[in-house]
Amino acid sequence: MSELSSFELGWLVGILEGEGSFTLECNNPRIKVEITDEDTSYRVAALFERITGKPCHVYDKAPSGNSVQHLFITRIGSRGAKDVMRLVVKYMSHRRRQRIWQCLNGFKSKKLKIDLVQLGLIKEQG
């Protein structure tokens, strides 16, 4: 693991703010960056590797449907994702900071059950 320069950290924060997603899958935090620029994906992977000390791979997703461009996906999970999240959380926007803290604390939001009858949106069938 090696420390990032302030420029590298700022660059990574910008990419994660714009193109990153932070999720919790089976109680394991995950970071995923999907982008059409291959070189940017490899740069993200290299920074993830420097932060975590573990290899990070870039996956090529072929165009599908109406898309004509390849997507390059960089993913990191578990402990590595936690290390990256802890490093960037204080620089992220409010909404993303909330999501990162949810992932770090193992929070999964429950699905809401809305009673449409009680809200008066539909009539009770009897």
Backbone atoms as SQL, in Angstrom:
CREATE TABLE atoms (id INTEGER PRIMARY KEY, chain TEXT, resi INTEGER, resn TEXT, atom TEXT, x REAL, y REAL, z REAL);
INSERT INTO atoms VALUES
  (1, 'A', 1, 'MET', 'N', 0.846, -1.181, 0.000),
  (2, 'A', 1, 'MET', 'CA', 0.000, 0.000, 0.000),
  (3, 'A', 1, 'MET', 'C', 0.887, 1.238, 0.000),
  (4, 'A', 2, 'SER', 'N', 0.560, 2.167, -0.878),
  (5, 'A', 2, 'SER', 'CA', 1.303, 3.421, -0.887),
  (6, 'A', 2, 'SER', 'C', 0.324, 4.586, -0.881),
  (7, 'A', 3, 'GLU', 'N', 0.819, 5.674, -0.349),
  (8, 'A', 3, 'GLU', 'CA', -0.028, 6.849, -0.194),
  (9, 'A', 3, 'GLU', 'C', -0.205, 7.561, -1.538),
  (10, 'A', 4, 'LEU', 'N', -1.392, 8.084, -1.765),
  (11, 'A', 4, 'LEU', 'CA', -1.670, 8.844, -2.974),
  (12, 'A', 4, 'LEU', 'C', -1.294, 10.303, -2.760),
  (13, 'A', 5, 'SER', 'N', -0.884, 10.951, -3.836),
  (14, 'A', 5, 'SER', 'CA', -0.666, 12.396, -3.749),
  (15, 'A', 5, 'SER', 'C', -2.031, 13.066, -3.618),
  (16, 'A', 6, 'SER', 'N', -2.033, 14.322, -3.213),
  (17, 'A', 6, 'SER', 'CA', -3.315, 15.023, -3.080),
  (18, 'A', 6, 'SER', 'C', -3.981, 15.163, -4.450),
  (19, 'A', 7, 'PHE', 'N', -3.198, 15.304, -5.508),
  (20, 'A', 7, 'PHE', 'CA', -3.768, 15.372, -6.848),
  (21, 'A', 7, 'PHE', 'C', -4.432, 14.046, -7.219),
  (22, 'A', 8, 'GLU', 'N', -3.752, 12.924, -6.976),
  (23, 'A', 8, 'GLU', 'CA', -4.315, 11.608, -7.298),
  (24, 'A', 8, 'GLU', 'C', -5.586, 11.344, -6.509),
  (25, 'A', 9, 'LEU', 'N', -5.576, 11.705, -5.231),
  (26, 'A', 9, 'LEU', 'CA', -6.764, 11.516, -4.397),
  (27, 'A', 9, 'LEU', 'C', -7.918, 12.364, -4.923),
  (28, 'A', 10, 'GLY', 'N', -7.650, 13.616, -5.260),
  (29, 'A', 10, 'GLY', 'CA', -8.693, 14.478, -5.805),
  (30, 'A', 10, 'GLY', 'C', -9.241, 13.949, -7.126),
  (31, 'A', 11, 'TRP', 'N', -8.362, 13.438, -7.973),
  (32, 'A', 11, 'TRP', 'CA', -8.787, 12.865, -9.252),
  (33, 'A', 11, 'TRP', 'C', -9.701, 11.672, -9.007),
  (34, 'A', 12, 'LEU', 'N', -9.288, 10.778, -8.092),
  (35, 'A', 12, 'LEU', 'CA', -10.085, 9.589, -7.785),
  (36, 'A', 12, 'LEU', 'C', -11.441, 9.975, -7.199),
  (37, 'A', 13, 'VAL', 'N', -11.468, 10.934, -6.305),
  (38, 'A', 13, 'VAL', 'CA', -12.728, 11.398, -5.720),
  (39, 'A', 13, 'VAL', 'C', -13.655, 11.909, -6.822),
  (40, 'A', 14, 'GLY', 'N', -13.119, 12.668, -7.767),
  (41, 'A', 14, 'GLY', 'CA', -13.932, 13.183, -8.867),
  (42, 'A', 14, 'GLY', 'C', -14.527, 12.067, -9.711),
  (43, 'A', 15, 'ILE', 'N', -13.728, 11.068, -10.023),
  (44, 'A', 15, 'ILE', 'CA', -14.232, 9.924, -10.805),
  (45, 'A', 15, 'ILE', 'C', -15.306, 9.180, -10.020),
  (46, 'A', 16, 'LEU', 'N', -15.055, 8.920, -8.738),
  (47, 'A', 16, 'LEU', 'CA', -16.034, 8.190, -7.923),
  (48, 'A', 16, 'LEU', 'C', -17.315, 8.996, -7.740),
  (49, 'A', 17, 'GLU', 'N', -17.186, 10.302, -7.624),
  (50, 'A', 17, 'GLU', 'CA', -18.371, 11.159, -7.476),
  (51, 'A', 17, 'GLU', 'C', -19.234, 11.096, -8.735),
  (52, 'A', 18, 'GLY', 'N', -18.596, 11.100, -9.890),
  (53, 'A', 18, 'GLY', 'CA', -19.343, 11.133, -11.133),
  (54, 'A', 18, 'GLY', 'C', -19.721, 9.773, -11.686),
  (55, 'A', 19, 'GLU', 'N', -18.863, 8.795, -11.547),
  (56, 'A', 19, 'GLU', 'CA', -19.064, 7.502, -12.213),
  (57, 'A', 19, 'GLU', 'C', -19.123, 6.307, -11.267),
  (58, 'A', 20, 'GLY', 'N', -18.899, 6.526, -9.999),
  (59, 'A', 20, 'GLY', 'CA', -18.839, 5.408, -9.055),
  (60, 'A', 20, 'GLY', 'C', -20.177, 5.070, -8.437),
  (61, 'A', 21, 'SER', 'N', -20.293, 3.819, -8.018),
  (62, 'A', 21, 'SER', 'CA', -21.461, 3.410, -7.231),
  (63, 'A', 21, 'SER', 'C', -20.953, 2.649, -6.011),
  (64, 'A', 22, 'PHE', 'N', -21.659, 2.834, -4.919),
  (65, 'A', 22, 'PHE', 'CA', -21.290, 2.232, -3.641),
  (66, 'A', 22, 'PHE', 'C', -22.454, 1.359, -3.205),
  (67, 'A', 23, 'THR', 'N', -22.210, 0.060, -3.068),
  (68, 'A', 23, 'THR', 'CA', -23.287, -0.861, -2.741),
  (69, 'A', 23, 'THR', 'C', -22.868, -1.807, -1.627),
  (70, 'A', 24, 'LEU', 'N', -23.859, -2.497, -1.107),
  (71, 'A', 24, 'LEU', 'CA', -23.639, -3.517, -0.100),
  (72, 'A', 24, 'LEU', 'C', -24.263, -4.801, -0.634),
  (73, 'A', 25, 'GLU', 'N', -23.431, -5.795, -0.922),
  (74, 'A', 25, 'GLU', 'CA', -23.908, -7.065, -1.459),
  (75, 'A', 25, 'GLU', 'C', -23.509, -8.174, -0.495),
  (76, 'A', 26, 'CYS', 'N', -24.502, -8.866, 0.038),
  (77, 'A', 26, 'CYS', 'CA', -24.258, -9.939, 1.012),
  (78, 'A', 26, 'CYS', 'C', -23.362, -9.451, 2.151),
  (79, 'A', 27, 'ASN', 'N', -23.677, -8.275, 2.670),
  (80, 'A', 27, 'ASN', 'CA', -22.941, -7.629, 3.759),
  (81, 'A', 27, 'ASN', 'C', -21.501, -7.270, 3.414),
  (82, 'A', 28, 'ASN', 'N', -21.152, -7.267, 2.138),
  (83, 'A', 28, 'ASN', 'CA', -19.827, -6.850, 1.691),
  (84, 'A', 28, 'ASN', 'C', -19.946, -5.565, 0.892),
  (85, 'A', 29, 'PRO', 'N', -19.244, -4.514, 1.329),
  (86, 'A', 29, 'PRO', 'CA', -19.284, -3.277, 0.562),
  (87, 'A', 29, 'PRO', 'C', -18.580, -3.454, -0.777),
  (88, 'A', 30, 'ARG', 'N', -19.081, -2.756, -1.786),
  (89, 'A', 30, 'ARG', 'CA', -18.518, -2.824, -3.135),
  (90, 'A', 30, 'ARG', 'C', -18.482, -1.428, -3.736),
  (91, 'A', 31, 'ILE', 'N', -17.440, -1.200, -4.527),
  (92, 'A', 31, 'ILE', 'CA', -17.346, 0.014, -5.324),
  (93, 'A', 31, 'ILE', 'C', -17.238, -0.435, -6.774),
  (94, 'A', 32, 'LYS', 'N', -18.017, 0.219, -7.629),
  (95, 'A', 32, 'LYS', 'CA', -17.957, -0.102, -9.055),
  (96, 'A', 32, 'LYS', 'C', -17.897, 1.206, -9.834),
  (97, 'A', 33, 'VAL', 'N', -16.986, 1.245, -10.797),
  (98, 'A', 33, 'VAL', 'CA', -16.869, 2.385, -11.708),
  (99, 'A', 33, 'VAL', 'C', -17.091, 1.848, -13.113),
  (100, 'A', 34, 'GLU', 'N', -18.120, 2.368, -13.783),
  (101, 'A', 34, 'GLU', 'CA', -18.412, 1.998, -15.174),
  (102, 'A', 34, 'GLU', 'C', -18.195, 3.229, -16.031),
  (103, 'A', 35, 'ILE', 'N', -17.322, 3.093, -17.025),
  (104, 'A', 35, 'ILE', 'CA', -16.953, 4.256, -17.830),
  (105, 'A', 35, 'ILE', 'C', -16.557, 3.786, -19.224),
  (106, 'A', 36, 'THR', 'N', -16.685, 4.657, -20.190),
  (107, 'A', 36, 'THR', 'CA', -16.366, 4.270, -21.571),
  (108, 'A', 36, 'THR', 'C', -14.891, 4.461, -21.907),
  (109, 'A', 37, 'ASP', 'N', -14.133, 5.105, -21.058),
  (110, 'A', 37, 'ASP', 'CA', -12.713, 5.351, -21.318),
  (111, 'A', 37, 'ASP', 'C', -11.852, 4.258, -20.693),
  (112, 'A', 38, 'GLU', 'N', -11.225, 3.467, -21.544),
  (113, 'A', 38, 'GLU', 'CA', -10.420, 2.347, -21.066),
  (114, 'A', 38, 'GLU', 'C', -9.242, 2.818, -20.211),
  (115, 'A', 39, 'ASP', 'N', -8.548, 3.861, -20.661),
  (116, 'A', 39, 'ASP', 'CA', -7.385, 4.331, -19.912),
  (117, 'A', 39, 'ASP', 'C', -7.775, 4.839, -18.526),
  (118, 'A', 40, 'THR', 'N', -8.933, 5.483, -18.423),
  (119, 'A', 40, 'THR', 'CA', -9.407, 5.959, -17.124),
  (120, 'A', 40, 'THR', 'C', -9.701, 4.788, -16.194),
  (121, 'A', 41, 'SER', 'N', -10.285, 3.721, -16.738),
  (122, 'A', 41, 'SER', 'CA', -10.575, 2.534, -15.937),
  (123, 'A', 41, 'SER', 'C', -9.298, 1.924, -15.378),
  (124, 'A', 42, 'TYR', 'N', -8.269, 1.846, -16.203),
  (125, 'A', 42, 'TYR', 'CA', -6.999, 1.279, -15.738),
  (126, 'A', 42, 'TYR', 'C', -6.318, 2.183, -14.714),
  (127, 'A', 43, 'ARG', 'N', -6.510, 3.474, -14.855),
  (128, 'A', 43, 'ARG', 'CA', -5.953, 4.393, -13.861),
  (129, 'A', 43, 'ARG', 'C', -6.668, 4.229, -12.520),
  (130, 'A', 44, 'VAL', 'N', -7.998, 4.088, -12.549),
  (131, 'A', 44, 'VAL', 'CA', -8.759, 3.833, -11.322),
  (132, 'A', 44, 'VAL', 'C', -8.273, 2.539, -10.674),
  (133, 'A', 45, 'ALA', 'N', -8.133, 1.488, -11.481),
  (134, 'A', 45, 'ALA', 'CA', -7.672, 0.192, -10.961),
  (135, 'A', 45, 'ALA', 'C', -6.289, 0.318, -10.329),
  (136, 'A', 46, 'ALA', 'N', -5.402, 1.066, -10.969),
  (137, 'A', 46, 'ALA', 'CA', -4.048, 1.244, -10.426),
  (138, 'A', 46, 'ALA', 'C', -4.085, 1.972, -9.078),
  (139, 'A', 47, 'LEU', 'N', -4.954, 2.978, -8.960),
  (140, 'A', 47, 'LEU', 'CA', -5.066, 3.688, -7.684),
  (141, 'A', 47, 'LEU', 'C', -5.678, 2.795, -6.612),
  (142, 'A', 48, 'PHE', 'N', -6.688, 1.999, -6.977),
  (143, 'A', 48, 'PHE', 'CA', -7.254, 1.037, -6.026),
  (144, 'A', 48, 'PHE', 'C', -6.173, 0.080, -5.539),
  (145, 'A', 49, 'GLU', 'N', -5.333, -0.382, -6.450),
  (146, 'A', 49, 'GLU', 'CA', -4.243, -1.302, -6.086),
  (147, 'A', 49, 'GLU', 'C', -3.261, -0.641, -5.125),
  (148, 'A', 50, 'ARG', 'N', -2.939, 0.626, -5.378),
  (149, 'A', 50, 'ARG', 'CA', -2.018, 1.327, -4.485),
  (150, 'A', 50, 'ARG', 'C', -2.615, 1.509, -3.107),
  (151, 'A', 51, 'ILE', 'N', -3.918, 1.770, -3.036),
  (152, 'A', 51, 'ILE', 'CA', -4.573, 1.986, -1.744),
  (153, 'A', 51, 'ILE', 'C', -4.657, 0.679, -0.966),
  (154, 'A', 52, 'THR', 'N', -5.017, -0.402, -1.651),
  (155, 'A', 52, 'THR', 'CA', -5.305, -1.666, -0.968),
  (156, 'A', 52, 'THR', 'C', -4.130, -2.640, -0.932),
  (157, 'A', 53, 'GLY', 'N', -3.191, -2.488, -1.863),
  (158, 'A', 53, 'GLY', 'CA', -2.090, -3.437, -1.946),
  (159, 'A', 53, 'GLY', 'C', -2.497, -4.741, -2.611),
  (160, 'A', 54, 'LYS', 'N', -3.676, -4.772, -3.223),
  (161, 'A', 54, 'LYS', 'CA', -4.174, -5.986, -3.883),
  (162, 'A', 54, 'LYS', 'C', -4.509, -5.691, -5.339),
  (163, 'A', 55, 'PRO', 'N', -4.382, -6.700, -6.205),
  (164, 'A', 55, 'PRO', 'CA', -4.696, -6.487, -7.622),
  (165, 'A', 55, 'PRO', 'C', -6.156, -6.114, -7.843),
  (166, 'A', 56, 'CYS', 'N', -6.384, -5.278, -8.824),
  (167, 'A', 56, 'CYS', 'CA', -7.733, -4.862, -9.203),
  (168, 'A', 56, 'CYS', 'C', -7.836, -4.993, -10.713),
  (169, 'A', 57, 'HIS', 'N', -8.895, -5.584, -11.188),
  (170, 'A', 57, 'HIS', 'CA', -9.038, -5.860, -12.613),
  (171, 'A', 57, 'HIS', 'C', -10.069, -4.947, -13.263),
  (172, 'A', 58, 'VAL', 'N', -9.893, -4.749, -14.551),
  (173, 'A', 58, 'VAL', 'CA', -10.840, -3.994, -15.364),
  (174, 'A', 58, 'VAL', 'C', -11.516, -4.996, -16.290),
  (175, 'A', 59, 'TYR', 'N', -12.836, -4.910, -16.364),
  (176, 'A', 59, 'TYR', 'CA', -13.616, -5.811, -17.203),
  (177, 'A', 59, 'TYR', 'C', -14.197, -5.021, -18.366),
  (178, 'A', 60, 'ASP', 'N', -14.174, -5.643, -19.520),
  (179, 'A', 60, 'ASP', 'CA', -14.696, -5.031, -20.742),
  (180, 'A', 60, 'ASP', 'C', -16.090, -5.580, -20.986),
  (181, 'A', 61, 'LYS', 'N', -17.071, -4.701, -21.041),
  (182, 'A', 61, 'LYS', 'CA', -18.450, -5.110, -21.310),
  (183, 'A', 61, 'LYS', 'C', -18.805, -4.657, -22.723),
  (184, 'A', 62, 'ALA', 'N', -19.072, -5.628, -23.586),
  (185, 'A', 62, 'ALA', 'CA', -19.379, -5.328, -24.984),
  (186, 'A', 62, 'ALA', 'C', -20.684, -4.556, -25.091),
  (187, 'A', 63, 'PRO', 'N', -20.823, -3.774, -26.152),
  (188, 'A', 63, 'PRO', 'CA', -22.075, -3.022, -26.350),
  (189, 'A', 63, 'PRO', 'C', -23.267, -3.969, -26.451),
  (190, 'A', 64, 'SER', 'N', -24.382, -3.520, -25.917),
  (191, 'A', 64, 'SER', 'CA', -25.607, -4.318, -26.004),
  (192, 'A', 64, 'SER', 'C', -26.780, -3.382, -26.245),
  (193, 'A', 65, 'GLY', 'N', -27.823, -3.919, -26.827),
  (194, 'A', 65, 'GLY', 'CA', -29.014, -3.107, -27.102),
  (195, 'A', 65, 'GLY', 'C', -28.695, -1.977, -28.054),
  (196, 'A', 66, 'ASN', 'N', -29.067, -0.766, -27.677),
  (197, 'A', 66, 'ASN', 'CA', -28.831, 0.407, -28.528),
  (198, 'A', 66, 'ASN', 'C', -27.454, 1.021, -28.330),
  (199, 'A', 67, 'SER', 'N', -26.703, 0.519, -27.366),
  (200, 'A', 67, 'SER', 'CA', -25.383, 1.071, -27.071),
  (201, 'A', 67, 'SER', 'C', -24.381, 0.675, -28.154),
  (202, 'A', 68, 'VAL', 'N', -23.500, 1.611, -28.502),
  (203, 'A', 68, 'VAL', 'CA', -22.466, 1.309, -29.483),
  (204, 'A', 68, 'VAL', 'C', -21.075, 1.340, -28.853),
  (205, 'A', 69, 'GLN', 'N', -20.981, 1.711, -27.595),
  (206, 'A', 69, 'GLN', 'CA', -19.683, 1.823, -26.939),
  (207, 'A', 69, 'GLN', 'C', -19.470, 0.713, -25.922),
  (208, 'A', 70, 'HIS', 'N', -18.212, 0.316, -25.818),
  (209, 'A', 70, 'HIS', 'CA', -17.822, -0.620, -24.770),
  (210, 'A', 70, 'HIS', 'C', -17.844, 0.112, -23.438),
  (211, 'A', 71, 'LEU', 'N', -18.188, -0.608, -22.395),
  (212, 'A', 71, 'LEU', 'CA', -18.053, -0.093, -21.036),
  (213, 'A', 71, 'LEU', 'C', -16.891, -0.819, -20.390),
  (214, 'A', 72, 'PHE', 'N', -16.127, -0.088, -19.625),
  (215, 'A', 72, 'PHE', 'CA', -15.041, -0.680, -18.871),
  (216, 'A', 72, 'PHE', 'C', -15.409, -0.567, -17.399),
  (217, 'A', 73, 'ILE', 'N', -15.387, -1.695, -16.721),
  (218, 'A', 73, 'ILE', 'CA', -15.875, -1.771, -15.347),
  (219, 'A', 73, 'ILE', 'C', -14.717, -2.123, -14.419),
  (220, 'A', 74, 'THR', 'N', -14.541, -1.296, -13.423),
  (221, 'A', 74, 'THR', 'CA', -13.549, -1.541, -12.383),
  (222, 'A', 74, 'THR', 'C', -14.318, -1.756, -11.092),
  (223, 'A', 75, 'ARG', 'N', -14.073, -2.909, -10.448),
  (224, 'A', 75, 'ARG', 'CA', -14.787, -3.232, -9.204),
  (225, 'A', 75, 'ARG', 'C', -13.796, -3.577, -8.109),
  (226, 'A', 76, 'ILE', 'N', -14.216, -3.260, -6.910),
  (227, 'A', 76, 'ILE', 'CA', -13.439, -3.650, -5.738),
  (228, 'A', 76, 'ILE', 'C', -14.434, -3.953, -4.626),
  (229, 'A', 77, 'GLY', 'N', -14.151, -4.960, -3.831),
  (230, 'A', 77, 'GLY', 'CA', -15.091, -5.343, -2.789),
  (231, 'A', 77, 'GLY', 'C', -14.418, -5.639, -1.466),
  (232, 'A', 78, 'SER', 'N', -15.272, -5.903, -0.500),
  (233, 'A', 78, 'SER', 'CA', -14.879, -6.310, 0.846),
  (234, 'A', 78, 'SER', 'C', -13.925, -5.317, 1.494),
  (235, 'A', 79, 'ARG', 'N', -12.832, -5.830, 2.034),
  (236, 'A', 79, 'ARG', 'CA', -11.901, -4.989, 2.796),
  (237, 'A', 79, 'ARG', 'C', -11.294, -3.876, 1.935),
  (238, 'A', 80, 'GLY', 'N', -10.975, -4.200, 0.686),
  (239, 'A', 80, 'GLY', 'CA', -10.416, -3.193, -0.208),
  (240, 'A', 80, 'GLY', 'C', -11.379, -2.049, -0.425),
  (241, 'A', 81, 'ALA', 'N', -12.661, -2.375, -0.616),
  (242, 'A', 81, 'ALA', 'CA', -13.677, -1.331, -0.799),
  (243, 'A', 81, 'ALA', 'C', -13.789, -0.482, 0.459),
  (244, 'A', 82, 'LYS', 'N', -13.728, -1.119, 1.612),
  (245, 'A', 82, 'LYS', 'CA', -13.788, -0.363, 2.868),
  (246, 'A', 82, 'LYS', 'C', -12.619, 0.607, 2.978),
  (247, 'A', 83, 'ASP', 'N', -11.421, 0.147, 2.600),
  (248, 'A', 83, 'ASP', 'CA', -10.238, 1.015, 2.673),
  (249, 'A', 83, 'ASP', 'C', -10.409, 2.240, 1.777),
  (250, 'A', 84, 'VAL', 'N', -10.885, 2.024, 0.566),
  (251, 'A', 84, 'VAL', 'CA', -11.093, 3.134, -0.369),
  (252, 'A', 84, 'VAL', 'C', -12.198, 4.047, 0.156),
  (253, 'A', 85, 'MET', 'N', -13.295, 3.475, 0.631),
  (254, 'A', 85, 'MET', 'CA', -14.406, 4.288, 1.144),
  (255, 'A', 85, 'MET', 'C', -13.955, 5.173, 2.295),
  (256, 'A', 86, 'ARG', 'N', -13.188, 4.597, 3.216),
  (257, 'A', 86, 'ARG', 'CA', -12.715, 5.386, 4.365),
  (258, 'A', 86, 'ARG', 'C', -11.811, 6.535, 3.922),
  (259, 'A', 87, 'LEU', 'N', -11.048, 6.300, 2.860),
  (260, 'A', 87, 'LEU', 'CA', -10.138, 7.319, 2.365),
  (261, 'A', 87, 'LEU', 'C', -10.880, 8.483, 1.701),
  (262, 'A', 88, 'VAL', 'N', -11.920, 8.183, 0.944),
  (263, 'A', 88, 'VAL', 'CA', -12.583, 9.229, 0.146),
  (264, 'A', 88, 'VAL', 'C', -13.817, 9.843, 0.785),
  (265, 'A', 89, 'VAL', 'N', -14.393, 9.211, 1.803),
  (266, 'A', 89, 'VAL', 'CA', -15.711, 9.614, 2.311),
  (267, 'A', 89, 'VAL', 'C', -15.789, 11.090, 2.678),
  (268, 'A', 90, 'LYS', 'N', -14.764, 11.646, 3.280),
  (269, 'A', 90, 'LYS', 'CA', -14.851, 13.041, 3.732),
  (270, 'A', 90, 'LYS', 'C', -14.832, 14.047, 2.584),
  (271, 'A', 91, 'TYR', 'N', -14.477, 13.604, 1.394),
  (272, 'A', 91, 'TYR', 'CA', -14.417, 14.496, 0.237),
  (273, 'A', 91, 'TYR', 'C', -15.640, 14.386, -0.677),
  (274, 'A', 92, 'MET', 'N', -16.521, 13.433, -0.404),
  (275, 'A', 92, 'MET', 'CA', -17.646, 13.163, -1.290),
  (276, 'A', 92, 'MET', 'C', -18.825, 14.084, -0.973),
  (277, 'A', 93, 'SER', 'N', -19.770, 14.154, -1.917),
  (278, 'A', 93, 'SER', 'CA', -20.980, 14.944, -1.701),
  (279, 'A', 93, 'SER', 'C', -21.800, 14.335, -0.558),
  (280, 'A', 94, 'HIS', 'N', -22.718, 15.114, -0.040),
  (281, 'A', 94, 'HIS', 'CA', -23.525, 14.678, 1.105),
  (282, 'A', 94, 'HIS', 'C', -24.230, 13.349, 0.835),
  (283, 'A', 95, 'ARG', 'N', -24.896, 13.241, -0.315),
  (284, 'A', 95, 'ARG', 'CA', -25.648, 12.015, -0.633),
  (285, 'A', 95, 'ARG', 'C', -24.721, 10.806, -0.718),
  (286, 'A', 96, 'ARG', 'N', -23.582, 10.980, -1.350),
  (287, 'A', 96, 'ARG', 'CA', -22.644, 9.853, -1.472),
  (288, 'A', 96, 'ARG', 'C', -22.000, 9.515, -0.128),
  (289, 'A', 97, 'ARG', 'N', -21.729, 10.525, 0.682),
  (290, 'A', 97, 'ARG', 'CA', -21.199, 10.249, 2.040),
  (291, 'A', 97, 'ARG', 'C', -22.179, 9.396, 2.823),
  (292, 'A', 98, 'GLN', 'N', -23.473, 9.731, 2.735),
  (293, 'A', 98, 'GLN', 'CA', -24.483, 8.926, 3.435),
  (294, 'A', 98, 'GLN', 'C', -24.441, 7.481, 2.951),
  (295, 'A', 99, 'ARG', 'N', -24.375, 7.298, 1.645),
  (296, 'A', 99, 'ARG', 'CA', -24.375, 5.943, 1.090),
  (297, 'A', 99, 'ARG', 'C', -23.123, 5.183, 1.507),
  (298, 'A', 100, 'ILE', 'N', -21.971, 5.847, 1.499),
  (299, 'A', 100, 'ILE', 'CA', -20.728, 5.191, 1.910),
  (300, 'A', 100, 'ILE', 'C', -20.817, 4.760, 3.367),
  (301, 'A', 101, 'TRP', 'N', -21.314, 5.632, 4.246),
  (302, 'A', 101, 'TRP', 'CA', -21.431, 5.264, 5.660),
  (303, 'A', 101, 'TRP', 'C', -22.413, 4.112, 5.849),
  (304, 'A', 102, 'GLN', 'N', -23.477, 4.083, 5.049),
  (305, 'A', 102, 'GLN', 'CA', -24.391, 2.943, 5.112),
  (306, 'A', 102, 'GLN', 'C', -23.659, 1.652, 4.751),
  (307, 'A', 103, 'CYS', 'N', -22.855, 1.705, 3.712),
  (308, 'A', 103, 'CYS', 'CA', -22.100, 0.514, 3.297),
  (309, 'A', 103, 'CYS', 'C', -21.086, 0.110, 4.362),
  (310, 'A', 104, 'LEU', 'N', -20.379, 1.076, 4.914),
  (311, 'A', 104, 'LEU', 'CA', -19.368, 0.766, 5.929),
  (312, 'A', 104, 'LEU', 'C', -19.988, 0.193, 7.200),
  (313, 'A', 105, 'ASN', 'N', -21.206, 0.619, 7.516),
  (314, 'A', 105, 'ASN', 'CA', -21.876, 0.151, 8.737),
  (315, 'A', 105, 'ASN', 'C', -22.801, -1.036, 8.502),
  (316, 'A', 106, 'GLY', 'N', -22.832, -1.557, 7.278),
  (317, 'A', 106, 'GLY', 'CA', -23.645, -2.736, 6.987),
  (318, 'A', 106, 'GLY', 'C', -25.129, -2.471, 6.977),
  (319, 'A', 107, 'PHE', 'N', -25.533, -1.243, 6.673),
  (320, 'A', 107, 'PHE', 'CA', -26.950, -0.876, 6.689),
  (321, 'A', 107, 'PHE', 'C', -27.606, -1.230, 5.369),
  (322, 'A', 108, 'LYS', 'N', -28.688, -1.942, 5.447),
  (323, 'A', 108, 'LYS', 'CA', -29.513, -2.227, 4.274),
  (324, 'A', 108, 'LYS', 'C', -30.878, -1.619, 4.521),
  (325, 'A', 109, 'SER', 'N', -31.315, -0.801, 3.583),
  (326, 'A', 109, 'SER', 'CA', -32.631, -0.198, 3.765),
  (327, 'A', 109, 'SER', 'C', -33.708, -1.245, 3.521),
  (328, 'A', 110, 'LYS', 'N', -34.763, -1.159, 4.310),
  (329, 'A', 110, 'LYS', 'CA', -35.874, -2.091, 4.168),
  (330, 'A', 110, 'LYS', 'C', -36.827, -1.563, 3.103),
  (331, 'A', 111, 'LYS', 'N', -37.436, -2.486, 2.394),
  (332, 'A', 111, 'LYS', 'CA', -38.424, -2.080, 1.408),
  (333, 'A', 111, 'LYS', 'C', -39.664, -1.585, 2.144),
  (334, 'A', 112, 'LEU', 'N', -40.157, -0.470, 1.687),
  (335, 'A', 112, 'LEU', 'CA', -41.349, 0.104, 2.303),
  (336, 'A', 112, 'LEU', 'C', -42.596, -0.561, 1.744),
  (337, 'A', 113, 'LYS', 'N', -43.536, -0.833, 2.625),
  (338, 'A', 113, 'LYS', 'CA', -44.835, -1.321, 2.190),
  (339, 'A', 113, 'LYS', 'C', -45.801, -0.159, 2.321),
  (340, 'A', 114, 'ILE', 'N', -46.351, 0.234, 1.215),
  (341, 'A', 114, 'ILE', 'CA', -47.260, 1.373, 1.200),
  (342, 'A', 114, 'ILE', 'C', -48.679, 0.858, 1.067),
  (343, 'A', 115, 'ASP', 'N', -49.537, 1.302, 1.978),
  (344, 'A', 115, 'ASP', 'CA', -50.947, 0.915, 1.959),
  (345, 'A', 115, 'ASP', 'C', -51.704, 1.913, 1.093),
  (346, 'A', 116, 'LEU', 'N', -51.960, 1.516, -0.158),
  (347, 'A', 116, 'LEU', 'CA', -52.619, 2.416, -1.106),
  (348, 'A', 116, 'LEU', 'C', -54.059, 2.703, -0.714),
  (349, 'A', 117, 'VAL', 'N', -54.709, 1.761, -0.021),
  (350, 'A', 117, 'VAL', 'CA', -56.087, 1.976, 0.441),
  (351, 'A', 117, 'VAL', 'C', -56.089, 3.061, 1.504),
  (352, 'A', 118, 'GLN', 'N', -55.170, 2.950, 2.462),
  (353, 'A', 118, 'GLN', 'CA', -55.097, 3.925, 3.546),
  (354, 'A', 118, 'GLN', 'C', -54.756, 5.326, 3.011),
  (355, 'A', 119, 'LEU', 'N', -53.969, 5.382, 1.964),
  (356, 'A', 119, 'LEU', 'CA', -53.633, 6.672, 1.375),
  (357, 'A', 119, 'LEU', 'C', -54.757, 7.226, 0.505),
  (358, 'A', 120, 'GLY', 'N', -55.788, 6.404, 0.268),
  (359, 'A', 120, 'GLY', 'CA', -56.918, 6.833, -0.540),
  (360, 'A', 120, 'GLY', 'C', -56.650, 6.796, -2.035),
  (361, 'A', 121, 'LEU', 'N', -55.623, 6.084, -2.436),
  (362, 'A', 121, 'LEU', 'CA', -55.282, 6.026, -3.854),
  (363, 'A', 121, 'LEU', 'C', -56.073, 4.936, -4.597),
  (364, 'A', 122, 'ILE', 'N', -56.497, 3.930, -3.849),
  (365, 'A', 122, 'ILE', 'CA', -57.365, 2.896, -4.430),
  (366, 'A', 122, 'ILE', 'C', -58.439, 2.560, -3.414),
  (367, 'A', 123, 'LYS', 'N', -59.537, 1.978, -3.910),
  (368, 'A', 123, 'LYS', 'CA', -60.620, 1.573, -3.012),
  (369, 'A', 123, 'LYS', 'C', -60.417, 0.117, -2.615),
  (370, 'A', 124, 'GLU', 'N', -60.772, -0.137, -1.358),
  (371, 'A', 124, 'GLU', 'CA', -60.644, -1.501, -0.851),
  (372, 'A', 124, 'GLU', 'C', -61.633, -2.417, -1.576),
  (373, 'A', 125, 'GLN', 'N', -61.121, -3.545, -1.966),
  (374, 'A', 125, 'GLN', 'CA', -61.975, -4.519, -2.674),
  (375, 'A', 125, 'GLN', 'C', -62.474, -5.512, -1.641),
  (376, 'A', 126, 'GLY', 'N', -63.716, -5.832, -1.743),
  (377, 'A', 126, 'GLY', 'CA', -64.274, -6.701, -0.721),
  (378, 'A', 126, 'GLY', 'C', -65.014, -7.810, -1.218);
